[in-house]
Amino acid sequence: MKPTESGQSVGSVRWRLVLASTTMLFVELALIRWAGANVVHLSYFSNFILLGSFLGIGIGFLIPAERGQWLKRWTPIPLAVLVILVREYPVQVRQSSSEVLYFTAVKTTGLPEWVTLPAIFLLTAVIMAGIGKITADLFRLLPSLDAYRYDLLGSITGSLSFAVLSWLRAPSIVWGVLAAAAMLVLGGRRNTLRYGIPLTAMVAALFLETTTSGISWSPYYKIELKPSPTTTRTWYISANGVPHQSTAPRAVLMREDSPYRQAYDQTPRNPHKRVLIIGAGNGNDVAIALAYGAERVDAVEIDPRLQEIGSQLHPSRPYDDPRVHVHIDDGRAFLERTKTKYDLIVLALPDSLTLVAGASNLRLESYLFTRQAFEAARDHLTPNGAFAMYNYYRESWLVDRFAGSLGDVYGHAPCMTTFKRNAAVLVAGMTPADQSCAKTWQPSGAVPAAASDDHPFPYLLHRSIPTLYLGALGTILLVTLLSVRLTGVRIRGTVRYTDMFLLGAAFMLLETKNVIGFALYFGTTWLVNALVFFGVLVAVLAAVEVRRRLRRVNQLLLQLLLFGSLAVVWLVPAGAVLSLPFAARLAAAIALAFTPIFCANLIFSDRLALAPDPTSAFGANLLGAMTGGAIEYLALVTGYQALLLVVAALYLGAFVAMRFAGRNPAVT
């Protein structure tokens, strides 16, 4: 086989590039999952690591081939330091009470936030810069589209590998061993000792975590299970370092002051024969439904491990009852799919403690608390049915938002029962006669607007970007500029790839919009999320394959097709897609999501093929993607649909920049 300029065969370079790209995406996904499971701040700011990864990979690609070899030699050291640092100083929520803790309590262990977050961000950037440099040096040895093709194949492999491990609920030691093995191969024989020592330290730290009693992994969380020393609870369940759930005997759950029984006591005319429980978890609410004589209980739980714990350890064994039908699914997706009518629907403590990967502010339960979700629940009630929801609400405005939304949907104020530590139960009958309570909700002040499917942020009081996020994002962008400069990359030299930078930013926003769309249409499950990323990568690869087979493309025609497809996505309302049967909804979602991605990446592939320095162009594109990840926070103000206007503006800017660069970038 023909050798490359380095003397390596083309085949050898190709498979090493696939391995490097696989490792790059696998390590990125593993760091997002693992660090988020051990540092509670990252459970709500997961794209912090994503942005650090893009910064590192972008720098790795921008550094010239003859420079930065030290990054490749010492890459495993910052990886080991990060793992050991997080293991020694995990940031977990302190819990002294036996009650379930609501997510907003932030008394934590470990180092302060201002130390932990910058350290993790910088270490992530250095780690990914090293792996990015390894990948970039291999990228340079092949023709641009050939290199991009094998880079994408590696990304697909890395994404699928991590998805399979999530499905198998593999512990962190498995992730560490696979990453270490891949990095040892990439390091080569000359770096065996230099790589081997820190990688062994990393694997040892993950081994200690994995062998800790009570630790297991679900597709969403690191779960810690502990027996209770009291008689009121039997087991405590922590998820990602936050006390999350606890199992209790039925006698305790049925106490007069228990929030679990309020939905039944406040609907005395309701037969409670068919009950839907969303957020069934360990089975407490299922046990209560059975105690009140339910003939059928549909128990919906997104996390299979939590349901499994309830099935095995709950003292009442509610999941063994033949009247109970378990659905491992997203609650909103189940509502959109089922045709069953229920006497009672209970939204039972759906507090996910984590974000949907790739969507920086969308939590697993966000689409359960929108006005459209409350309407979907109402439409699945019998004529005299009722809806109930409860949680530990720390803020009165949050109770007002949810109660106000229920009041608008049902046409009357719901019942409201409060308990200690800001627990509140809201019960809304189809009519006022279908609920009976001592107190109905009265607003404590101005009622916040309801969350919507376009703006699914129920825990955000106003349409604004929190100061914490603004400060963090500003710091990240400043660090990016300093990092690019300190690594010796000439910023002026990258200006010619302004269009690639803008293409990267637009693509990141477009990808985020697709993740959000599929989460709404099919649920926020890990499987839906994994399939969306797989689909995006396949669409990008398809664009590359088409471009490789064409002598030239008509850029103007492609640009018109791209803007046309974006216009269609803008004009088609989400409700219209949701109303379709499953097969038609899937077809519509695929067409709406992947047509713009295909067109955009056909344009990108053409630009990359003609770039005089494809590796630097690709690096500029990655830094643009990082910037797009920061711009995504605009959705907190505008909602997600308006992001399409930002996407269109970025693509327009990129196309203008292409014009200034000349029709043939090879001559610039």
Secondary structure, 3 states (H helix, E strand, C coil): CCECCCCCEHHHHHHHHHHHHHHHHHHHHHHHHHHHHHEHHHHHCCHHHHHHHHHHHHHHHHCCCCCCHHHHHHCHHHHHHHHHHHHHCCECECCCCCCCCCCCCCCECCCCHHHHHHHHHHHHHHHHHHHHHHHHHHHCCCCHHHHHHHHHHHHHHHHHHHHHHHHHCCCHHHHHHHHHHHHHHHHCHHHHHHHHHHHHHHHHHHHHHHCCCCEEECCCCEEEEEECCCCCCCEEEEECCEEEEEECCHHHHCCCCCHHHHHHHCCCCCCCCEEEEECCCCCHHHHHHHHCCCCEEEEEECCHHHHHHHHHHCCCCHHHCCCEEEEECCHHHHHHHCCCCEEEEEEECCCCCCECCCCCCCECCHHHCCHHHHHHHHCCEEEEEEEEEEEECCCHHHHHHHHHHHHHHHCCCCEEEEEHHHEEEEEEECCHHHCCCCCECCCCCCCCCCCCCCCCCCCCCCCCCCHHHHHHHHHHHHHHHHHHHHCCCCHHHHHHHHHHHHHHHHHHHHHHHHHHHHHHHHCCCHHHHHHHHHHHHHHHHHHHHHHHCCCCCCHHHHHHHHHHHHHHHHHCCHHHHHCCCHHHHHHHHHHHHHHHHHHHHHHHHHHHHHCCCHHHHHHHHHHHHHHHHHHHHHHHHHCCCCHHHHHHHHHHHHHHHHHHHCCCHHHC
